[in-house]
Amino acid sequence: MVGWVGAPHGVELPMQDLFWRNVGVRGGPAPVRQYLPDLLDRVWNRQIDPGKVFDKVLPLKQVADGYRAMDQRRAIKVLLRP
């Protein structure tokens, strides 16, 4: 089973290959607000390291550049530093 979270962009799947290999595909939106309080608590208590999901780091004053990079698929997640 293969899963994704969020809206796929420009993705084409080889349906015949997936079918004959018995591979399932599931996905949907991420209910971020539901999980956010618990996740933030885990980050602050150093139970999880969120840095593993960021692939670009920018200063906070370049927030617009971060959104642009994600929109243009040059970054998946941008970490903004003060």
N, C-alpha and C positions, 0 to 999 in steps of 0.2 A: 504494500500500500504506500503510495506517495501522497504527501499532503503539502498544501501551501496556505499561507495566510495573506490576505490582502488581494487586491485586484491584479491579475496577470496582465502584462503589457507585451504585445508582440510575440506571444508564445504559440507555437504550433506543436501538437503532439502527434507522434506516429501511431495512430490508433490501431492499426493492424498489428504492429509489433507488441504494443501493450496488451492487446486482446489475447494473442497467442502465448504470451508469457505469463498470463493471468495476473497482470499488474493493475491495481485499482488506483484511481486518482480522486482525491477529495480536496475541497478547499472552501473558503468562505471568508467573510470579514472578521477582523479581530475585535472582540469586545473589550477594548483597552481600558475603558473606564471601570469596568467590573473588576479587573485584575490589578489596576494601578496602585491602590492603597497597600495591598499585600506586597507587591513587588518593590515599591519604594521602601517599605519597612525592611525587607530583606537586603536591599542595597545598602541602606544606612547601617545595618547591623553586620555588614560584610559577609553575609551568607551567600550572596551571589555577586559575580563581577559583570556588570553590564557592558564593560569595555569591549567584550568579545563580539558585540553586534555592530559596533561602529567601524566604518571603513574610511571616514574622513573626519578630521578635526579642524575646526575653525574658531576664531575668536567670536564672541557674542555679537560684536558690531558688524560681522559679516553674515548675519543670519539669512539675509536675502540670497546671498551666494550659495548658502547651504541648501535652501529650498530649490534654487535653480539647478544645482548639481543633482539633486534627487529627481527632479522633474525631467532632466535631460538624461537620466540613467547613468550619470558619471559617478554616483554614490548611492549606496543603499540606505545607510543611516549616517547622519552627521552629528557629531558630538560638538556642542557649543561650549566654549570655556569663557568665563568672565574676563 
